[in-house]
Amino acid sequence: VHYTTHRNKKTRHHTAREHRCLLQMEAAVARFPSGSCDPGHFQCPFEFLLPTECPSTLARRGGGRNTASLDYCVGVVAARPGWKDPKLVHRVPIQILAPPPAYVVPTRVDVAVAVTRCSCIGAGSMRLGALMAQNAYQDGQNLEIHYAVANNSSQLIVGVRCSLQQILTVSARGRSHRMISELASVVMPGVHRGGSVGIKGTPLATAPLWLPKFSPTTGALFSRVTPTIIVSHRVVVQTKTKSDYVQDPFIKLPVTLYTLNPPPAATLVAAPVDGGSDGLVPVAAPLPYAPQASSAAPARGVPVDTTGDGVADS
Protein backbone atom coordinates (compact mmCIF):
# COMPACT_ATOMS: atom_id res chain seq x y z
CA VAL A 1 0.00 0.00 0.00
CA HIS A 2 1.41 3.35 -1.03
CA TYR A 3 1.31 6.27 1.40
CA THR A 4 3.09 9.59 1.85
CA THR A 5 4.54 11.57 4.75
CA HIS A 6 5.40 15.25 4.86
CA ARG A 7 8.34 16.84 6.65
CA ASN A 8 10.17 20.12 6.09
CA LYS A 9 7.94 20.88 3.11
CA LYS A 10 9.03 17.66 1.46
CA THR A 11 6.82 14.74 0.48
CA ARG A 12 8.19 11.26 0.99
CA HIS A 13 6.68 8.18 -0.60
CA HIS A 14 6.51 4.87 1.24
CA THR A 15 5.17 1.38 0.65
CA ALA A 16 3.62 -0.65 3.45
CA ARG A 17 3.88 -4.41 2.94
CA GLU A 18 2.18 -7.17 4.87
CA HIS A 19 1.92 -10.93 4.44
CA ARG A 20 -0.78 -12.95 6.18
CA CYS A 21 -1.09 -16.71 6.38
CA LEU A 22 -4.81 -17.50 6.14
CA LEU A 23 -4.54 -21.27 6.05
CA GLN A 24 -1.88 -23.82 6.95
CA MET A 25 -2.53 -27.55 6.91
CA GLU A 26 0.04 -30.29 7.35
CA ALA A 27 -0.01 -34.05 6.93
CA ALA A 28 2.66 -36.75 7.04
CA VAL A 29 2.29 -38.55 3.72
CA ALA A 30 5.14 -41.08 3.96
CA ARG A 31 7.65 -42.45 6.42
CA PHE A 32 10.33 -44.99 5.59
CA PRO A 33 10.85 -47.72 8.22
CA SER A 34 14.51 -48.08 7.34
CA GLY A 35 15.08 -44.40 8.15
CA SER A 36 16.05 -43.39 4.62
CA CYS A 37 14.58 -43.25 1.14
CA ASP A 38 16.23 -45.28 -1.59
CA PRO A 39 16.84 -43.56 -4.95
CA GLY A 40 13.93 -43.76 -7.37
CA HIS A 41 10.40 -42.57 -7.94
CA PHE A 42 7.93 -42.70 -5.07
CA GLN A 43 4.22 -41.98 -5.02
CA CYS A 44 2.55 -40.66 -1.87
CA PRO A 45 -1.16 -39.84 -2.36
CA PHE A 46 -2.66 -37.35 0.09
CA GLU A 47 -5.72 -35.17 0.50
CA PHE A 48 -6.86 -32.20 2.59
CA LEU A 49 -10.39 -31.27 3.59
CA LEU A 50 -10.47 -27.51 3.10
CA PRO A 51 -12.59 -25.29 5.38
CA THR A 52 -15.72 -24.00 3.66
CA GLU A 53 -14.82 -20.41 4.55
CA CYS A 54 -11.63 -20.42 2.47
CA PRO A 55 -11.62 -17.33 0.23
CA SER A 56 -10.96 -17.85 -3.46
CA THR A 57 -7.57 -17.43 -5.10
CA LEU A 58 -6.81 -13.89 -6.24
CA ALA A 59 -4.20 -13.15 -8.89
CA ARG A 60 -2.22 -9.96 -8.34
CA ARG A 61 -4.50 -6.94 -8.71
CA GLY A 62 -4.19 -3.18 -8.36
CA GLY A 63 -1.78 -0.69 -9.84
CA GLY A 64 1.51 0.95 -8.97
CA ARG A 65 2.37 0.38 -5.33
CA ASN A 66 -1.19 -0.56 -4.39
CA THR A 67 -1.39 -4.26 -5.23
CA ALA A 68 -2.62 -7.42 -3.57
CA SER A 69 -2.81 -11.14 -4.24
CA LEU A 70 -4.10 -14.25 -2.51
CA ASP A 71 -2.17 -17.42 -3.30
CA TYR A 72 -2.44 -21.04 -2.22
CA CYS A 73 0.41 -23.51 -2.58
CA VAL A 74 1.09 -27.16 -1.90
CA GLY A 75 4.60 -27.81 -0.68
CA VAL A 76 6.65 -30.94 -0.09
CA VAL A 77 8.91 -30.96 2.96
CA ALA A 78 11.60 -33.57 3.41
CA ALA A 79 13.76 -34.47 6.41
CA ARG A 80 16.87 -36.63 6.53
CA PRO A 81 19.65 -37.44 8.98
CA GLY A 82 22.09 -34.58 9.31
CA TRP A 83 19.52 -31.84 8.64
CA LYS A 84 18.77 -29.64 11.60
CA ASP A 85 15.26 -28.81 10.29
CA PRO A 86 13.06 -30.22 7.51
CA LYS A 87 13.50 -28.46 4.18
CA LEU A 88 10.99 -27.32 1.60
CA VAL A 89 12.03 -29.10 -1.57
CA HIS A 90 9.18 -28.24 -3.94
CA ARG A 91 6.13 -25.97 -4.04
CA VAL A 92 3.44 -25.43 -6.66
CA PRO A 93 0.48 -23.02 -6.69
CA ILE A 94 -3.09 -24.31 -6.71
CA GLN A 95 -6.41 -22.63 -7.32
CA ILE A 96 -9.18 -22.58 -4.73
CA LEU A 97 -12.73 -21.49 -5.46
CA ALA A 98 -15.02 -20.57 -2.58
CA PRO A 99 -18.48 -22.20 -2.60
CA PRO A 100 -21.48 -20.13 -3.72
CA PRO A 101 -22.90 -17.92 -0.95
CA ALA A 102 -26.10 -18.82 0.84
CA TYR A 103 -29.32 -17.39 -0.53
CA VAL A 104 -30.67 -14.36 1.34
CA VAL A 105 -33.99 -12.70 0.52
CA PRO A 106 -33.10 -9.21 -0.81
CA THR A 107 -34.74 -6.29 0.95
CA ARG A 108 -36.12 -3.17 -0.68
CA VAL A 109 -34.56 0.22 0.03
CA ASP A 110 -36.50 3.49 -0.37
CA VAL A 111 -35.27 7.09 -0.29
CA ALA A 112 -37.01 10.43 -0.80
CA VAL A 113 -35.44 13.83 -1.43
CA ALA A 114 -36.90 17.32 -1.54
CA VAL A 115 -36.35 19.18 -4.81
CA THR A 116 -35.45 22.87 -4.69
CA ARG A 117 -34.64 25.40 -7.33
CA CYS A 118 -31.50 27.55 -7.29
CA SER A 119 -33.25 30.19 -5.15
CA CYS A 120 -34.07 27.51 -2.52
CA ILE A 121 -37.75 27.60 -3.47
CA GLY A 122 -39.44 24.25 -3.00
CA ALA A 123 -40.19 22.39 -6.21
CA GLY A 124 -41.70 19.14 -4.93
CA SER A 125 -40.01 15.84 -4.18
CA MET A 126 -38.72 12.63 -5.74
CA ARG A 127 -38.98 9.13 -4.35
CA LEU A 128 -36.88 6.14 -5.38
CA GLY A 129 -37.10 2.50 -4.31
CA ALA A 130 -35.03 -0.48 -5.45
CA LEU A 131 -34.14 -4.09 -4.65
CA MET A 132 -32.12 -6.88 -6.24
CA ALA A 133 -33.82 -9.98 -7.64
CA GLN A 134 -31.07 -12.09 -5.96
CA ASN A 135 -28.38 -11.47 -3.36
CA ALA A 136 -25.65 -13.28 -5.38
CA TYR A 137 -24.83 -13.78 -9.07
CA GLN A 138 -22.44 -15.96 -11.05
CA ASP A 139 -20.15 -14.54 -13.74
CA GLY A 140 -21.86 -14.26 -17.10
CA GLN A 141 -25.28 -14.14 -15.44
CA ASN A 142 -27.87 -11.42 -16.02
CA LEU A 143 -28.44 -9.19 -12.97
CA GLU A 144 -31.96 -7.90 -12.41
CA ILE A 145 -32.70 -4.71 -10.48
CA HIS A 146 -36.30 -3.87 -9.64
CA TYR A 147 -37.03 -0.21 -8.98
CA ALA A 148 -39.86 2.29 -8.47
CA VAL A 149 -39.84 6.05 -9.05
CA ALA A 150 -42.33 8.76 -8.06
CA ASN A 151 -41.62 12.16 -9.61
CA ASN A 152 -43.67 14.66 -7.61
CA SER A 153 -41.54 17.59 -8.71
CA SER A 154 -41.35 20.22 -11.40
CA GLN A 155 -38.22 18.58 -12.86
CA LEU A 156 -38.11 16.04 -15.69
CA ILE A 157 -36.33 12.77 -14.88
CA VAL A 158 -34.53 11.99 -18.14
CA GLY A 159 -33.39 8.52 -17.09
CA VAL A 160 -32.73 6.04 -14.29
CA ARG A 161 -29.13 4.85 -14.29
CA CYS A 162 -28.15 1.49 -12.80
CA SER A 163 -24.47 0.60 -12.46
CA LEU A 164 -22.47 -2.29 -11.01
CA GLN A 165 -19.46 -1.13 -9.01
CA GLN A 166 -16.51 -3.08 -7.65
CA ILE A 167 -14.66 -1.91 -4.54
CA LEU A 168 -11.18 -3.35 -3.96
CA THR A 169 -9.67 -2.42 -0.59
CA VAL A 170 -6.12 -3.48 0.26
CA SER A 171 -4.55 -2.99 3.69
CA ALA A 172 -1.07 -3.35 5.13
CA ARG A 173 0.31 -2.33 8.52
CA GLY A 174 -2.53 0.02 9.32
CA ARG A 175 -2.53 1.64 5.85
CA SER A 176 -5.27 1.06 3.31
CA HIS A 177 -6.12 1.99 -0.26
CA ARG A 178 -9.53 1.82 -1.94
CA MET A 179 -10.11 1.37 -5.67
CA ILE A 180 -13.61 1.69 -7.16
CA SER A 181 -14.33 0.61 -10.73
CA GLU A 182 -17.52 0.31 -12.76
CA LEU A 183 -18.10 -3.09 -14.36
CA ALA A 184 -21.42 -2.49 -16.14
CA SER A 185 -24.18 0.11 -16.46
CA VAL A 186 -27.51 0.72 -18.13
CA VAL A 187 -29.79 3.78 -18.43
CA MET A 188 -33.53 3.13 -18.25
CA PRO A 189 -36.33 5.43 -19.50
CA GLY A 190 -37.12 8.58 -17.54
CA VAL A 191 -40.25 9.70 -15.71
CA HIS A 192 -42.18 12.85 -16.65
CA ARG A 193 -43.32 15.50 -14.18
CA GLY A 194 -45.96 14.09 -11.87
CA GLY A 195 -45.44 10.58 -13.24
CA SER A 196 -44.44 7.38 -11.50
CA VAL A 197 -43.25 3.82 -12.11
CA GLY A 198 -43.93 0.91 -9.76
CA ILE A 199 -46.09 3.02 -7.43
CA LYS A 200 -49.66 2.45 -6.22
CA GLY A 201 -49.88 -1.19 -7.24
CA THR A 202 -48.21 -0.90 -10.63
CA PRO A 203 -45.44 -3.43 -11.43
CA LEU A 204 -41.89 -2.48 -10.56
CA ALA A 205 -39.62 -1.61 -13.47
CA THR A 206 -36.76 -4.05 -14.17
CA ALA A 207 -33.27 -3.03 -15.27
CA PRO A 208 -30.98 -5.77 -16.69
CA LEU A 209 -27.22 -5.71 -16.14
CA TRP A 210 -24.99 -8.26 -17.85
CA LEU A 211 -22.25 -9.43 -15.52
CA PRO A 212 -18.89 -9.69 -17.34
CA LYS A 213 -16.63 -12.70 -17.12
CA PHE A 214 -13.98 -12.60 -14.42
CA SER A 215 -10.65 -12.20 -16.20
CA PRO A 216 -7.50 -10.05 -16.10
CA THR A 217 -8.69 -8.15 -19.19
CA THR A 218 -12.05 -7.07 -17.76
CA GLY A 219 -10.69 -6.46 -14.27
CA ALA A 220 -13.76 -8.10 -12.76
CA LEU A 221 -13.21 -9.99 -9.52
CA PHE A 222 -15.50 -12.11 -7.44
CA SER A 223 -16.37 -11.05 -3.89
CA ARG A 224 -14.21 -12.08 -0.94
CA VAL A 225 -13.14 -10.83 2.50
CA THR A 226 -9.75 -11.38 4.15
CA PRO A 227 -7.83 -9.40 6.80
CA THR A 228 -5.86 -7.56 4.11
CA ILE A 229 -8.02 -7.84 0.96
CA ILE A 230 -11.70 -6.98 0.61
CA VAL A 231 -13.47 -7.23 -2.73
CA SER A 232 -17.08 -6.07 -2.49
CA HIS A 233 -19.73 -5.16 -5.05
CA ARG A 234 -22.78 -2.95 -5.13
CA VAL A 235 -25.44 -1.79 -7.55
CA VAL A 236 -26.12 1.95 -7.61
CA VAL A 237 -29.54 3.10 -8.78
CA GLN A 238 -29.92 6.85 -9.39
CA THR A 239 -32.37 9.14 -11.15
CA LYS A 240 -30.94 11.70 -13.56
CA THR A 241 -32.35 15.17 -14.29
CA LYS A 242 -31.17 17.86 -16.67
CA SER A 243 -30.59 20.42 -13.92
CA ASP A 244 -27.20 20.61 -12.18
CA TYR A 245 -28.86 22.11 -9.11
CA VAL A 246 -31.13 19.18 -8.29
CA GLN A 247 -30.06 16.51 -5.81
CA ASP A 248 -30.90 13.25 -7.56
CA PRO A 249 -31.89 10.42 -5.19
CA PHE A 250 -29.72 7.28 -5.32
CA ILE A 251 -29.63 3.87 -3.66
CA LYS A 252 -26.69 1.51 -3.09
CA LEU A 253 -27.56 -2.19 -3.01
CA PRO A 254 -24.94 -4.74 -1.87
CA VAL A 255 -24.53 -7.82 -4.05
CA THR A 256 -22.18 -10.82 -4.00
CA LEU A 257 -20.46 -12.06 -7.15
CA TYR A 258 -18.98 -15.53 -7.45
CA THR A 259 -17.69 -17.97 -10.04
CA LEU A 260 -17.63 -21.72 -10.47
CA ASN A 261 -15.03 -21.61 -13.23
CA PRO A 262 -11.33 -21.51 -12.25
CA PRO A 263 -9.24 -18.81 -13.94
CA PRO A 264 -6.64 -19.80 -16.56
CA ALA A 265 -3.47 -21.26 -15.07
CA ALA A 266 -1.42 -18.51 -16.73
CA THR A 267 -3.03 -15.93 -14.41
CA LEU A 268 -1.51 -17.61 -11.36
CA VAL A 269 1.95 -16.76 -10.14
CA ALA A 270 4.29 -19.39 -8.86
CA ALA A 271 5.70 -18.95 -5.39
CA PRO A 272 9.45 -19.49 -5.80
CA VAL A 273 11.17 -21.51 -3.10
CA ASP A 274 14.36 -19.48 -3.26
CA GLY A 275 12.62 -16.09 -2.99
CA GLY A 276 13.61 -15.17 -6.53
CA SER A 277 11.55 -13.47 -9.20
CA ASP A 278 7.99 -14.55 -9.82
CA GLY A 279 7.30 -16.93 -12.69
CA LEU A 280 4.39 -18.62 -14.37
CA VAL A 281 2.93 -21.81 -13.03
CA PRO A 282 5.30 -24.68 -13.83
CA VAL A 283 3.96 -27.62 -15.78
CA ALA A 284 5.40 -31.02 -14.94
CA ALA A 285 4.85 -34.54 -16.19
CA PRO A 286 3.06 -36.21 -13.25
CA LEU A 287 3.56 -39.81 -12.29
CA PRO A 288 0.46 -41.92 -12.99
CA TYR A 289 -1.56 -42.77 -9.92
CA ALA A 290 -1.05 -46.47 -9.21
CA PRO A 291 -2.54 -47.83 -5.99
CA GLN A 292 -0.94 -51.16 -6.81
CA ALA A 293 2.75 -50.58 -6.10
CA SER A 294 3.90 -53.34 -8.45
CA SER A 295 2.35 -51.61 -11.48
CA ALA A 296 4.31 -48.40 -10.80
CA ALA A 297 7.73 -50.00 -10.48
CA PRO A 298 7.86 -53.75 -11.22
CA ALA A 299 11.54 -53.95 -10.32
CA ARG A 300 10.93 -53.04 -6.66
CA GLY A 301 8.03 -51.89 -4.54
CA VAL A 302 6.97 -48.25 -4.37
CA PRO A 303 5.89 -47.21 -0.86
CA VAL A 304 2.26 -46.05 -0.99
CA ASP A 305 -0.04 -45.06 1.87
CA THR A 306 -3.01 -47.42 1.37
CA THR A 307 -4.61 -47.01 4.82
CA GLY A 308 -4.76 -43.22 5.08
CA ASP A 309 -2.62 -43.01 8.22
CA GLY A 310 0.17 -41.04 6.50
CA VAL A 311 2.59 -43.98 6.48
CA ALA A 312 3.79 -45.68 3.29
CA ASP A 313 2.92 -49.30 4.00
CA SER A 314 3.01 -51.14 0.67
Protein Blocks (a to p, Z undefined) as FASTA:
>chain_A
ZZdddeehiacdddddddddfbdcdddfbdcfkopaceddddddddddddfklccdddde
dehjlccddddddddddddehiabacdfbdcdddddddddddddddddddddddddfkop
aebjaddddddfbfbdcehiacddddddddfbfbdcfbdcddddddddddeehiacdddd
dfbdcddddddehiaehiahiacdddddddddddfklopacddddfkbccdddddddddd
fbfkbccdddddddddddfbdcdfklpccddfklpacddddddddddddfblklmmmmbc
cdddfkonopafZZ
